């Protein structure tokens, strides 16, 4: 009887350990909360760029991963690319901006 109890205890501990380990994030994946936070940041950056009249007509793509915003697409001048980067940096929650905008 003691042997069965010990086996059950070990199995129960192993199951609990496996379930707790499965809930942690890895460097390559976001948790659900981080995904939602990044979605909010992306939306705020897109809105801020769209509100700027000089940038409204350009196709600027915004993606966010763990607070790092990446801007991609095309603009007509280096000044507009710089301006888009500045606007993105000014949004709450942005930790870093990777400005990959290309000047036509």
C-alpha atoms as a printed R data frame, in Angstrom:
    type eleno elety resid chain resno      x      y       z
1   ATOM     1    CA   UNK     A     1  0.000  0.000   0.000
2   ATOM     2    CA   UNK     A     2  2.831  2.437   0.829
3   ATOM     3    CA   UNK     A     3  4.487  1.644  -2.489
4   ATOM     4    CA   UNK     A     4  1.318  2.539  -4.432
5   ATOM     5    CA   UNK     A     5  0.917  5.752  -2.461
6   ATOM     6    CA   UNK     A     6  4.515  6.716  -3.241
7   ATOM     7    CA   UNK     A     7  4.027  6.009  -6.970
8   ATOM     8    CA   UNK     A     8  0.830  8.074  -7.040
9   ATOM     9    CA   UNK     A     9  2.583 10.933  -5.235
10  ATOM    10    CA   UNK     A    10  5.501 10.888  -7.692
11  ATOM    11    CA   UNK     A    11  3.139 10.820 -10.695
12  ATOM    12    CA   UNK     A    12  1.069 13.653  -9.260
13  ATOM    13    CA   UNK     A    13  4.178 15.777  -8.695
14  ATOM    14    CA   UNK     A    14  5.413 15.026 -12.222
15  ATOM    15    CA   UNK     A    15  2.061 16.070 -13.715
16  ATOM    16    CA   UNK     A    16  2.033 19.307 -11.726
17  ATOM    17    CA   UNK     A    17  5.611 20.101 -12.738
18  ATOM    18    CA   UNK     A    18  4.797 19.446 -16.406
19  ATOM    19    CA   UNK     A    19  1.712 21.658 -16.304
20  ATOM    20    CA   UNK     A    20  3.584 24.565 -14.681
21  ATOM    21    CA   UNK     A    21  6.426 24.265 -17.166
22  ATOM    22    CA   UNK     A    22  3.966 24.303 -20.075
23  ATOM    23    CA   UNK     A    23  2.588 27.705 -19.017
24  ATOM    24    CA   UNK     A    24  5.878 29.588 -19.175
25  ATOM    25    CA   UNK     A    25  6.910 31.665 -22.183
26  ATOM    26    CA   UNK     A    26  9.937 30.920 -24.290
27  ATOM    27    CA   UNK     A    27 12.205 33.455 -25.963
28  ATOM    28    CA   UNK     A    28 10.539 32.710 -29.333
29  ATOM    29    CA   UNK     A    29  6.898 32.844 -28.220
30  ATOM    30    CA   UNK     A    30  4.746 35.471 -26.597
31  ATOM    31    CA   UNK     A    31  2.327 34.835 -23.787
32  ATOM    32    CA   UNK     A    32 -1.309 35.759 -24.388
33  ATOM    33    CA   UNK     A    33 -0.873 38.946 -22.348
34  ATOM    34    CA   UNK     A    34  2.188 40.023 -24.315
35  ATOM    35    CA   UNK     A    35  0.333 39.382 -27.581
36  ATOM    36    CA   UNK     A    36 -2.553 41.603 -26.478
37  ATOM    37    CA   UNK     A    37 -0.134 44.319 -25.295
38  ATOM    38    CA   UNK     A    38  1.694 44.213 -28.628
39  ATOM    39    CA   UNK     A    39 -1.606 44.429 -30.519
40  ATOM    40    CA   UNK     A    40 -2.535 47.560 -28.571
41  ATOM    41    CA   UNK     A    41  0.863 49.125 -29.268
42  ATOM    42    CA   UNK     A    42  0.545 48.314 -32.984
43  ATOM    43    CA   UNK     A    43 -2.899 49.911 -33.123
44  ATOM    44    CA   UNK     A    44 -1.706 53.040 -31.318
45  ATOM    45    CA   UNK     A    45  1.321 53.425 -33.609
46  ATOM    46    CA   UNK     A    46 -0.809 52.978 -36.745
47  ATOM    47    CA   UNK     A    47 -3.298 55.568 -35.476
48  ATOM    48    CA   UNK     A    48 -0.537 58.042 -34.609
49  ATOM    49    CA   UNK     A    49  1.060 57.668 -38.052
50  ATOM    50    CA   UNK     A    50 -2.320 57.966 -39.785
51  ATOM    51    CA   UNK     A    51 -3.040 61.186 -37.867
52  ATOM    52    CA   UNK     A    52  0.086 62.780 -39.345
53  ATOM    53    CA   UNK     A    53 -1.018 64.426 -42.604
54  ATOM    54    CA   UNK     A    54  2.370 64.041 -44.294
55  ATOM    55    CA   UNK     A    55  2.346 60.262 -43.736
56  ATOM    56    CA   UNK     A    56 -1.343 59.533 -44.290
57  ATOM    57    CA   UNK     A    57 -0.999 58.691 -47.997
58  ATOM    58    CA   UNK     A    58  1.824 56.161 -47.618
59  ATOM    59    CA   UNK     A    59  1.643 52.429 -47.065
60  ATOM    60    CA   UNK     A    60  3.449 51.924 -43.764
61  ATOM    61    CA   UNK     A    61  3.234 48.512 -42.134
62  ATOM    62    CA   UNK     A    62  3.580 48.231 -38.356
63  ATOM    63    CA   UNK     A    63  4.359 45.052 -36.425
64  ATOM    64    CA   UNK     A    64  5.182 44.731 -32.743
65  ATOM    65    CA   UNK     A    65  6.897 41.925 -30.836
66  ATOM    66    CA   UNK     A    66  7.530 42.309 -27.117
67  ATOM    67    CA   UNK     A    67  7.383 46.093 -27.291
68  ATOM    68    CA   UNK     A    68  9.725 46.380 -30.288
69  ATOM    69    CA   UNK     A    69  7.976 48.104 -33.192
70  ATOM    70    CA   UNK     A    70  9.073 47.442 -36.766
71  ATOM    71    CA   UNK     A    71  8.091 49.894 -39.476
72  ATOM    72    CA   UNK     A    72  8.217 48.690 -43.070
73  ATOM    73    CA   UNK     A    73  6.932 49.927 -46.407
74  ATOM    74    CA   UNK     A    74  7.604 52.855 -48.706
75  ATOM    75    CA   UNK     A    75  7.716 56.624 -48.216
76  ATOM    76    CA   UNK     A    76  8.751 59.400 -50.600
77  ATOM    77    CA   UNK     A    77 11.554 60.947 -48.542
78  ATOM    78    CA   UNK     A    78 14.053 60.235 -45.797
79  ATOM    79    CA   UNK     A    79 12.370 62.992 -43.767
80  ATOM    80    CA   UNK     A    80  9.063 61.102 -43.790
81  ATOM    81    CA   UNK     A    81 10.835 57.900 -42.752
82  ATOM    82    CA   UNK     A    82 12.480 59.745 -39.856
83  ATOM    83    CA   UNK     A    83  9.189 61.366 -38.876
84  ATOM    84    CA   UNK     A    84  7.400 57.985 -38.801
85  ATOM    85    CA   UNK     A    85 10.121 56.610 -36.525
86  ATOM    86    CA   UNK     A    86  9.809 59.569 -34.165
87  ATOM    87    CA   UNK     A    87  6.041 59.193 -34.007
88  ATOM    88    CA   UNK     A    88  6.375 55.478 -33.220
89  ATOM    89    CA   UNK     A    89  8.903 56.166 -30.443
90  ATOM    90    CA   UNK     A    90  6.458 58.602 -28.862
91  ATOM    91    CA   UNK     A    91  3.737 55.983 -28.388
92  ATOM    92    CA   UNK     A    92  3.273 54.656 -24.862
93  ATOM    93    CA   UNK     A    93  4.626 51.122 -24.438
94  ATOM    94    CA   UNK     A    94  7.133 51.230 -27.293
95  ATOM    95    CA   UNK     A    95 10.540 50.079 -26.103
96  ATOM    96    CA   UNK     A    96 12.411 50.228 -29.398
97  ATOM    97    CA   UNK     A    97 11.711 51.092 -33.042
98  ATOM    98    CA   UNK     A    98 13.260 49.326 -36.029
99  ATOM    99    CA   UNK     A    99 12.699 51.674 -38.916
100 ATOM   100    CA   UNK     A   100 12.898 49.653 -42.153
101 ATOM   101    CA   UNK     A   101 11.029 52.178 -44.291
102 ATOM   102    CA   UNK     A   102 12.322 52.469 -47.853
103 ATOM   103    CA   UNK     A   103 12.481 55.764 -49.733
104 ATOM   104    CA   UNK     A   104 11.058 55.553 -53.270
